[in-house]
């Protein structure tokens, strides 16, 4: 099952690094689709891609809208009837496991019910008292330790694991969809694109549950975030970047986007939340 790698970005350096690591550690060349502002695929003699299609937009449209555009491009490249894996990565993700692509392909091949996978996740999503008390965004929180094989900070964020396993939720920095599932839910058209960031990974897990699909963790070696020059740790970069702040400000600011996107998930997925797997 082939993989189409999709990376939304407004930062050329992060975009370059994400693609370099993905290509360098892949067992075989992958297709690349990108959407962003001013980013391009710069030639690198050390890495190759099977094909590439980069769309540079005049303005930032936000992560979910970019993912929709990339799905349409991946659909065009692969054909609507050809099942494959559409892998969305944040541009601040670095892959370090040789053959990560073969491992992800093998997971989907081995588990026909798997419609969504990722490199970090939890066994439960949503507090057990959700919908039983007055609403708060905390009711949508991930439950239990964050499972991953993050190179530097797996233990800091939760628990290091190395084996594939079923989970309830996978973190938005890596979302791998079975393309036929995206066809079934019509890509991201169901998500309000004015919610330019936050909680779409919660919603993806809920959509998988609603449609009877399984969510799986594929804990390949990777790292996520932007290096801090002082502490030498990494922190999630998207919501701290100037281009995102400028976009969020158009929609009332990051706190407003965060609040509305979480409330949308709460109001929309009461039929499946909370989610827990053994």
Residue frames as qw, qx, qy, qz and C-alpha x, y, z in Angstrom:
[[0.000, 0.890, 0.456, 0.000, 0.00, 0.00, 0.00],
 [0.471, 0.394, -0.015, 0.789, 1.67, 3.21, -1.15],
 [0.313, -0.671, -0.386, 0.550, 2.06, 6.34, 0.97],
 [0.249, 0.721, 0.180, 0.621, 1.40, 9.93, -0.04],
 [0.469, -0.346, -0.381, 0.718, 3.22, 12.24, 2.37],
 [0.014, 0.809, 0.352, 0.470, 1.35, 15.51, 3.00],
 [0.494, -0.323, -0.324, 0.739, 2.99, 18.41, 4.83],
 [0.042, 0.926, 0.277, 0.254, 1.35, 21.82, 5.38],
 [0.628, -0.330, -0.104, 0.697, 3.94, 24.52, 6.06],
 [0.167, 0.972, 0.097, 0.131, 4.68, 28.22, 6.06],
 [0.376, -0.808, 0.429, 0.148, 8.32, 27.79, 7.04],
 [0.718, 0.564, -0.395, -0.098, 10.78, 26.71, 4.34],
 [0.093, 0.539, -0.791, 0.272, 13.46, 25.50, 6.76],
 [0.570, -0.101, 0.686, -0.440, 11.05, 23.32, 8.75],
 [0.834, 0.418, 0.046, -0.356, 9.49, 22.04, 5.52],
 [0.514, 0.616, -0.597, 0.001, 12.92, 21.11, 4.15],
 [0.116, -0.416, 0.833, -0.347, 13.95, 19.32, 7.34],
 [0.725, 0.064, 0.497, -0.473, 10.70, 17.37, 7.66],
 [0.838, 0.482, -0.100, -0.236, 10.90, 16.15, 4.07],
 [0.321, 0.633, -0.697, 0.104, 14.63, 15.38, 4.31],
 [0.332, -0.289, 0.819, -0.368, 14.16, 13.13, 7.34],
 [0.800, 0.233, 0.359, -0.421, 11.12, 11.43, 5.84],
 [0.749, 0.588, -0.270, -0.144, 12.91, 10.72, 2.56],
 [0.151, 0.631, -0.739, 0.181, 16.25, 9.79, 4.13],
 [0.324, -0.211, 0.849, -0.360, 14.74, 7.17, 6.44],
 [0.810, 0.268, 0.118, -0.508, 12.13, 5.79, 4.06],
 [0.682, -0.113, 0.694, 0.201, 12.70, 2.34, 2.58],
 [0.437, 0.384, 0.618, 0.529, 11.50, 3.56, -0.82],
 [0.024, 0.060, 0.114, 0.991, 10.77, 6.95, -2.44],
 [0.112, 0.576, 0.740, -0.328, 7.37, 8.36, -1.45],
 [0.130, 0.668, 0.426, 0.596, 4.97, 10.77, -3.11],
 [0.257, -0.328, -0.379, 0.827, 5.00, 14.25, -1.55],
 [0.005, -0.748, -0.463, -0.475, 2.19, 16.79, -1.49],
 [0.341, -0.270, -0.369, 0.822, 2.66, 20.17, 0.18],
 [0.013, -0.826, -0.405, -0.392, 0.50, 23.23, 0.81],
 [0.494, -0.554, -0.256, 0.619, 1.79, 26.45, 2.30],
 [0.146, 0.983, 0.066, -0.092, 2.90, 30.01, 1.86],
 [0.162, 0.883, -0.438, -0.056, 6.07, 30.44, -0.13],
 [0.620, -0.387, 0.679, 0.072, 7.37, 26.90, 0.43],
 [0.711, 0.533, -0.355, -0.290, 8.83, 24.90, -2.41],
 [0.961, -0.152, 0.178, 0.146, 10.59, 21.59, -2.86],
 [0.069, 0.877, -0.452, -0.150, 14.23, 22.57, -3.01],
 [0.844, 0.344, -0.411, 0.019, 16.58, 20.15, -4.79],
 [0.506, -0.650, 0.552, -0.128, 18.68, 17.95, -2.53],
 [0.541, 0.445, -0.690, -0.181, 21.06, 15.41, -4.07],
 [0.039, -0.243, 0.905, -0.348, 20.82, 13.24, -0.95],
 [0.419, 0.273, 0.745, -0.441, 17.08, 12.52, -1.11],
 [0.171, -0.022, -0.665, -0.727, 14.59, 11.58, -3.80],
 [0.511, 0.234, 0.521, -0.642, 10.82, 11.43, -4.02],
 [0.442, 0.292, 0.819, 0.220, 8.65, 9.32, -6.25],
 [0.138, 0.638, 0.441, 0.616, 6.67, 12.41, -7.25],
 [0.214, -0.382, -0.421, 0.794, 5.87, 15.80, -5.79],
 [0.006, 0.679, 0.476, 0.558, 3.17, 18.42, -6.02],
 [0.311, -0.349, -0.412, 0.783, 3.65, 21.59, -3.96],
 [0.020, 0.779, 0.468, 0.416, 0.94, 24.26, -3.86],
 [0.322, -0.148, -0.293, 0.888, 2.05, 27.68, -2.64],
 [0.048, -0.793, -0.593, -0.131, -0.87, 29.87, -1.58],
 [0.177, 0.621, -0.043, 0.762, -0.91, 33.66, -1.25],
 [0.381, -0.551, 0.324, -0.667, -2.25, 33.44, 2.29],
 [0.009, 0.133, -0.939, 0.317, -2.33, 31.02, 5.21],
 [0.596, -0.237, -0.441, -0.628, -5.55, 28.95, 5.15],
 [0.634, -0.421, 0.461, -0.457, -4.95, 27.00, 8.37],
 [0.201, -0.312, 0.928, 0.042, -4.10, 23.36, 8.96],
 [0.560, 0.290, 0.748, -0.206, -7.46, 21.61, 8.30],
 [0.559, 0.752, 0.062, -0.345, -8.13, 23.54, 5.07],
 [0.152, 0.676, -0.684, -0.230, -4.59, 22.74, 3.91],
 [0.370, -0.125, 0.919, -0.054, -5.18, 19.06, 4.70],
 [0.637, 0.530, 0.470, -0.303, -8.33, 19.13, 2.59],
 [0.441, 0.795, -0.285, -0.304, -6.43, 20.61, -0.36],
 [0.048, -0.524, 0.844, 0.099, -3.69, 18.00, 0.01],
 [0.565, 0.133, 0.794, -0.180, -6.24, 15.18, 0.14],
 [0.640, 0.679, 0.178, -0.312, -7.74, 16.38, -3.13],
 [0.282, 0.749, -0.564, -0.202, -4.28, 16.45, -4.70],
 [0.282, -0.296, 0.911, -0.051, -3.43, 12.99, -3.35],
 [0.652, 0.375, 0.588, -0.297, -6.76, 11.76, -4.72],
 [0.557, 0.765, -0.135, -0.294, -5.91, 13.20, -8.11],
 [0.085, 0.654, -0.745, -0.103, -2.44, 11.64, -8.12],
 [0.212, -0.183, 0.952, -0.120, -3.56, 8.19, -7.01],
 [0.404, -0.191, -0.703, -0.554, -7.11, 7.90, -8.29],
 [0.552, -0.355, 0.221, -0.722, -10.23, 7.84, -6.15],
 [0.944, -0.096, -0.127, -0.288, -10.54, 4.07, -6.35],
 [0.704, 0.319, -0.528, 0.353, -6.91, 3.23, -5.52],
 [0.660, -0.743, -0.102, -0.039, -6.56, 2.62, -1.78],
 [0.591, 0.371, -0.359, 0.620, -3.37, 4.01, -0.27],
 [0.498, -0.590, -0.412, 0.483, -2.17, 5.81, 2.87],
 [0.138, 0.813, 0.061, 0.562, -2.47, 9.59, 3.17],
 [0.662, -0.375, -0.365, 0.537, 0.05, 10.62, 5.84],
 [0.002, -0.917, -0.047, -0.396, -0.18, 14.15, 7.24],
 [0.693, -0.217, -0.311, 0.613, 2.88, 15.38, 9.13],
 [0.159, -0.970, -0.051, 0.179, 3.49, 18.64, 10.93],
 [0.584, 0.725, -0.238, 0.277, 6.52, 20.36, 9.45],
 [0.159, -0.732, 0.563, -0.350, 8.32, 20.23, 12.83],
 [0.936, -0.187, 0.272, -0.124, 8.33, 16.41, 12.88],
 [0.201, 0.657, -0.715, -0.127, 11.58, 14.51, 12.34],
 [0.984, -0.015, -0.021, -0.175, 11.54, 10.79, 11.49],
 [0.106, -0.714, 0.692, -0.027, 14.54, 8.70, 12.58],
 [0.725, -0.092, 0.674, -0.108, 13.47, 5.09, 11.98],
 [0.107, 0.344, -0.744, -0.562, 14.80, 3.44, 8.85],
 [0.182, -0.182, -0.913, -0.317, 11.92, 1.88, 6.96],
 [0.234, 0.234, 0.522, -0.786, 9.22, 3.84, 8.76],
 [0.535, 0.252, -0.267, -0.761, 7.17, 3.75, 5.57],
 [0.494, 0.069, -0.847, -0.184, 7.32, -0.03, 5.27],
 [0.092, -0.140, -0.832, 0.529, 6.28, -0.35, 8.90],
 [0.371, 0.283, 0.256, -0.847, 3.28, 1.93, 8.43],
 [0.570, 0.219, -0.531, -0.587, 2.26, 0.13, 5.25],
 [0.359, 0.020, -0.930, 0.082, 2.53, -3.23, 7.03],
 [0.154, 0.172, 0.660, -0.715, 0.25, -2.00, 9.82],
 [0.553, 0.303, 0.006, -0.776, -2.53, -1.09, 7.41],
 [0.548, 0.225, -0.729, -0.342, -2.06, -4.32, 5.48],
 [0.248, 0.006, -0.924, 0.292, -2.24, -6.41, 8.65],
 [0.082, 0.408, 0.677, -0.607, -5.31, -4.66, 10.09],
 [0.096, 0.412, 0.649, 0.632, -8.06, -4.15, 7.50],
 [0.230, -0.815, -0.532, -0.001, -10.25, -2.33, 10.04],
 [0.415, -0.488, -0.062, 0.766, -7.55, 0.30, 10.67],
 [0.338, 0.817, 0.370, 0.286, -8.58, 3.63, 9.12],
 [0.013, -0.933, 0.182, -0.309, -6.32, 5.96, 11.11],
 [0.859, -0.220, -0.192, 0.420, -2.85, 5.58, 12.58],
 [0.055, 0.939, -0.183, 0.285, -0.18, 7.81, 14.05],
 [0.599, 0.349, -0.553, 0.462, 3.15, 7.90, 15.82],
 [0.068, 0.082, -0.630, 0.769, 1.83, 8.99, 19.24],
 [0.508, -0.385, -0.442, -0.631, -1.48, 8.35, 20.99],
 [0.291, -0.234, 0.667, -0.645, -3.50, 7.36, 24.04],
 [0.068, -0.173, -0.982, -0.037, -5.79, 4.51, 24.99],
 [0.016, -0.696, -0.693, 0.187, -8.69, 6.81, 25.89],
 [0.107, 0.232, 0.177, 0.950, -10.15, 10.13, 24.79],
 [0.429, -0.518, -0.238, -0.701, -12.62, 12.13, 26.84],
 [0.158, -0.254, 0.719, -0.627, -13.26, 12.09, 30.57],
 [0.146, -0.261, -0.953, -0.043, -15.67, 9.45, 31.87],
 [0.043, 0.596, 0.583, -0.550, -17.95, 12.22, 33.17],
 [0.001, 0.094, -0.392, -0.915, -18.23, 13.97, 29.80],
 [0.358, -0.319, -0.540, -0.691, -21.81, 15.11, 29.04],
 [0.531, -0.513, -0.665, 0.114, -22.69, 14.48, 32.69],
 [0.349, -0.614, -0.248, 0.663, -21.46, 17.84, 33.96],
 [0.263, 0.922, 0.071, -0.274, -21.51, 21.40, 32.59],
 [0.803, 0.517, -0.003, 0.295, -19.21, 21.71, 29.59],
 [0.265, -0.848, 0.368, 0.275, -15.51, 22.41, 29.90],
 [0.591, 0.640, -0.473, -0.132, -12.79, 21.79, 27.33],
 [0.174, -0.496, 0.826, -0.206, -11.01, 19.60, 29.88],
 [0.799, 0.076, 0.481, -0.353, -13.72, 16.97, 29.37],
 [0.806, 0.569, -0.112, -0.117, -12.20, 16.31, 25.92],
 [0.109, -0.771, 0.626, 0.025, -8.71, 15.63, 27.23],
 [0.684, 0.278, -0.674, -0.022, -6.62, 12.60, 26.36],
 [0.762, -0.533, 0.211, -0.300, -6.74, 10.01, 29.12],
 [0.947, -0.157, 0.165, 0.228, -3.80, 7.94, 30.33],
 [0.427, -0.572, 0.379, 0.589, -0.15, 8.28, 29.38],
 [0.543, 0.736, -0.215, -0.342, 0.84, 9.51, 25.94],
 [0.855, -0.098, 0.463, 0.211, 2.34, 6.49, 24.19],
 [0.503, 0.840, -0.187, -0.079, 5.18, 7.11, 21.72],
 [0.861, -0.098, 0.092, 0.490, 8.73, 6.39, 20.73],
 [0.151, 0.978, -0.060, 0.133, 9.74, 10.05, 20.64],
 [0.719, 0.386, -0.374, 0.441, 13.51, 10.11, 20.41],
 [0.239, 0.356, -0.462, 0.776, 14.20, 12.49, 23.28],
 [0.265, -0.180, 0.390, -0.863, 11.03, 13.03, 25.28],
 [0.564, -0.234, -0.708, -0.353, 8.80, 9.94, 25.23],
 [0.476, -0.334, -0.704, 0.407, 9.12, 9.54, 29.02],
 [0.041, -0.105, -0.226, 0.968, 8.66, 13.25, 29.63],
 [0.452, -0.035, -0.262, -0.852, 5.33, 13.23, 27.77],
 [0.862, -0.134, 0.019, -0.488, 4.18, 9.79, 28.92],
 [0.792, -0.254, 0.555, 0.009, 5.39, 6.28, 28.22],
 [0.203, 0.547, -0.681, -0.443, 7.84, 4.91, 25.65],
 [0.825, 0.140, 0.523, -0.162, 6.50, 2.00, 23.61],
 [0.043, -0.462, 0.692, 0.553, 7.87, 0.29, 20.50],
 [0.206, 0.198, 0.941, 0.180, 5.10, -2.14, 19.47],
 [0.295, -0.210, -0.427, -0.828, 2.11, -1.34, 17.27],
 [0.039, -0.322, -0.864, 0.384, -1.14, -1.35, 19.22],
 [0.091, -0.690, -0.575, -0.430, -4.73, -0.16, 19.10],
 [0.165, -0.182, -0.370, 0.896, -5.44, 3.21, 20.66],
 [0.155, 0.747, 0.602, -0.235, -8.37, 5.60, 20.94],
 [0.152, 0.978, 0.034, -0.137, -6.56, 8.70, 19.69],
 [0.748, 0.053, 0.119, 0.651, -3.44, 9.72, 17.79],
 [0.207, -0.694, -0.057, 0.687, -1.79, 13.12, 18.05],
 [0.515, 0.818, 0.203, -0.159, -2.24, 15.52, 15.16],
 [0.091, -0.762, 0.515, 0.382, 1.46, 15.85, 14.42],
 [0.062, 0.231, -0.895, -0.377, 1.12, 12.56, 12.48],
 [0.676, 0.258, 0.437, -0.534, -2.20, 11.40, 11.05],
 [0.029, 0.217, -0.858, -0.465, -2.12, 8.49, 8.61],
 [0.667, 0.256, 0.316, -0.625, -5.47, 7.76, 6.95],
 [0.449, 0.186, 0.826, 0.287, -6.57, 4.90, 4.79],
 [0.072, 0.101, -0.338, -0.933, -7.53, 6.78, 1.61],
 [0.279, -0.369, -0.789, -0.405, -10.79, 4.84, 1.24],
 [0.281, -0.596, -0.619, 0.428, -11.84, 6.15, 4.66],
 [0.071, -0.388, 0.017, 0.919, -11.17, 9.73, 3.59],
 [0.178, -0.140, -0.662, -0.714, -13.33, 9.02, 0.55],
 [0.299, -0.497, -0.815, -0.011, -16.08, 7.78, 2.81],
 [0.246, -0.709, -0.426, 0.506, -16.07, 10.89, 5.00],
 [0.390, 0.839, 0.225, 0.305, -15.39, 13.22, 2.04],
 [0.483, 0.418, -0.262, 0.724, -12.00, 14.38, 3.22],
 [0.259, -0.233, -0.506, 0.789, -12.19, 17.24, 5.71],
 [0.129, -0.423, -0.398, -0.804, -15.34, 18.90, 4.36],
 [0.539, -0.627, -0.553, -0.100, -17.15, 18.22, 7.63],
 [0.534, -0.395, -0.292, 0.688, -14.69, 20.37, 9.64],
 [0.091, 0.972, 0.213, -0.043, -15.39, 24.15, 9.95],
 [0.720, 0.324, -0.041, 0.612, -12.32, 25.66, 8.27],
 [0.081, -0.847, 0.106, -0.514, -12.56, 28.85, 10.35],
 [0.762, -0.598, 0.249, -0.004, -11.21, 26.65, 13.16],
 [0.526, 0.750, -0.400, 0.004, -7.72, 26.92, 11.73],
 [0.346, 0.373, -0.799, 0.322, -5.96, 24.75, 14.33],
 [0.279, -0.205, 0.709, -0.615, -6.61, 22.63, 17.44],
 [0.601, 0.073, 0.612, -0.509, -8.80, 19.57, 18.12],
 [0.701, 0.402, -0.343, -0.479, -9.00, 18.26, 14.56],
 [0.302, 0.282, -0.908, 0.069, -7.05, 15.19, 15.74],
 [0.338, 0.083, 0.741, -0.574, -9.72, 14.61, 18.41],
 [0.659, 0.398, 0.079, -0.633, -12.35, 14.87, 15.68],
 [0.503, 0.423, -0.698, -0.283, -10.46, 12.46, 13.41],
 [0.028, 0.109, -0.955, 0.275, -10.46, 9.81, 16.14],
 [0.462, 0.274, 0.542, -0.647, -14.17, 10.38, 16.69],
 [0.633, 0.451, -0.270, -0.568, -14.92, 10.04, 12.98],
 [0.324, 0.299, -0.895, -0.068, -13.03, 6.74, 12.90],
 [0.164, 0.076, 0.864, -0.469, -15.08, 5.50, 15.85],
 [0.541, 0.360, 0.233, -0.724, -18.37, 6.69, 14.38],
 [0.681, 0.457, -0.369, -0.437, -17.75, 4.80, 11.15],
 [0.977, -0.138, 0.119, -0.107, -16.63, 1.57, 12.80],
 [0.679, 0.568, -0.365, 0.289, -12.93, 1.94, 12.04],
 [0.800, -0.465, -0.145, 0.350, -9.95, 1.26, 14.26],
 [0.089, 0.940, -0.282, 0.172, -7.22, 3.70, 15.34],
 [0.940, -0.092, -0.112, 0.310, -3.68, 2.32, 15.69],
 [0.265, -0.890, 0.328, 0.174, -0.42, 3.50, 17.16],
 [0.876, 0.356, -0.065, 0.319, 2.67, 2.94, 15.01],
 [0.416, -0.886, 0.100, 0.178, 5.43, 4.14, 17.36],
 [0.767, 0.431, -0.051, 0.472, 8.29, 4.77, 14.97],
 [0.536, -0.407, -0.120, 0.730, 11.34, 6.65, 16.22],
 [0.215, 0.711, 0.299, 0.599, 10.74, 10.36, 15.70],
 [0.281, -0.366, -0.387, 0.798, 10.80, 13.72, 17.39],
 [0.055, 0.763, 0.533, 0.361, 8.33, 16.57, 17.35],
 [0.278, -0.902, -0.210, 0.257, 8.72, 20.26, 17.98],
 [0.388, 0.832, -0.151, 0.367, 11.02, 23.20, 17.49],
 [0.715, -0.092, -0.399, 0.567, 14.37, 23.09, 19.35],
 [0.284, -0.954, -0.082, -0.042, 14.73, 25.58, 22.17],
 [0.554, 0.614, -0.345, 0.443, 18.18, 27.16, 21.97],
 [0.229, -0.651, 0.472, -0.548, 18.36, 27.70, 25.73],
 [0.732, -0.295, 0.494, -0.365, 16.94, 24.49, 27.22],
 [0.134, 0.351, -0.871, -0.317, 17.78, 22.24, 24.25],
 [0.409, 0.280, 0.832, -0.250, 14.34, 20.70, 24.56],
 [0.021, -0.189, -0.649, -0.737, 11.62, 20.73, 21.89],
 [0.290, 0.401, 0.553, -0.670, 8.22, 22.35, 22.02],
 [0.439, 0.572, 0.672, 0.165, 5.30, 22.13, 19.59],
 [0.310, -0.183, 0.194, 0.913, 5.90, 24.85, 17.07],
 [0.119, 0.532, 0.643, 0.538, 2.76, 25.56, 15.05],
 [0.224, -0.863, -0.442, -0.094, 0.86, 27.75, 17.51],
 [0.480, -0.683, -0.008, 0.551, 3.99, 29.68, 18.48],
 [0.486, 0.113, 0.421, 0.757, 4.91, 30.81, 14.96],
 [0.077, 0.372, 0.058, -0.923, 4.18, 34.40, 13.81],
 [0.274, -0.005, -0.633, -0.724, 2.33, 33.23, 10.69],
 [0.319, -0.413, -0.852, -0.033, -0.07, 31.19, 12.82],
 [0.141, -0.475, -0.481, 0.723, -0.62, 33.99, 15.32],
 [0.146, 0.223, -0.233, -0.935, -1.50, 36.35, 12.49],
 [0.360, -0.177, -0.765, -0.503, -4.01, 33.85, 11.13],
 [0.318, -0.438, -0.794, 0.276, -5.53, 33.08, 14.53],
 [0.052, -0.336, -0.256, 0.905, -5.91, 36.81, 15.21],
 [0.281, -0.026, -0.475, -0.833, -8.22, 37.01, 12.20],
 [0.575, -0.331, -0.686, -0.299, -10.50, 34.57, 14.01],
 [0.561, -0.750, -0.090, -0.338, -10.39, 36.16, 17.46],
 [0.139, -0.704, 0.649, -0.252, -7.01, 34.87, 18.63],
 [0.390, 0.213, -0.896, 0.010, -5.60, 31.48, 19.49],
 [0.175, 0.049, 0.794, -0.581, -7.60, 31.11, 22.72],
 [0.605, 0.313, 0.147, -0.717, -10.82, 31.74, 20.79],
 [0.620, 0.350, -0.610, -0.348, -9.91, 29.24, 18.07],
 [0.171, 0.161, -0.931, 0.280, -8.97, 26.68, 20.74],
 [0.357, 0.144, 0.620, -0.684, -12.25, 27.18, 22.58],
 [0.665, 0.358, -0.042, -0.654, -14.47, 27.00, 19.50],
 [0.532, 0.339, -0.742, -0.226, -12.76, 23.98, 17.95],
 [0.060, 0.059, -0.928, 0.362, -13.04, 21.99, 21.17],
 [0.469, 0.241, 0.462, -0.713, -16.68, 22.97, 21.62],
 [0.635, 0.361, -0.398, -0.556, -17.35, 21.81, 18.06],
 [0.380, 0.188, -0.905, 0.018, -15.95, 18.37, 18.87],
 [0.149, 0.083, 0.777, -0.605, -17.98, 18.23, 22.08],
 [0.544, 0.333, 0.214, -0.740, -21.22, 19.19, 20.34],
 [0.598, 0.421, -0.480, -0.485, -20.66, 16.95, 17.30],
 [0.533, 0.248, -0.809, -0.014, -19.46, 13.64, 18.68],
 [0.509, -0.319, 0.506, -0.619, -21.64, 12.88, 21.66],
 [0.930, 0.099, -0.110, -0.336, -22.58, 9.62, 19.96],
 [0.850, 0.255, -0.399, 0.232, -19.06, 8.22, 20.36],
 [0.196, 0.502, -0.529, 0.656, -17.38, 10.04, 23.27],
 [0.212, -0.760, 0.597, 0.147, -15.77, 9.02, 25.52],
 [0.845, 0.378, -0.367, -0.087, -13.63, 6.48, 23.66],
 [0.431, -0.616, 0.651, -0.107, -11.56, 3.80, 25.35],
 [0.838, 0.285, -0.447, -0.127, -9.81, 0.69, 24.02],
 [0.899, -0.425, 0.010, 0.102, -8.19, -2.13, 26.07]]
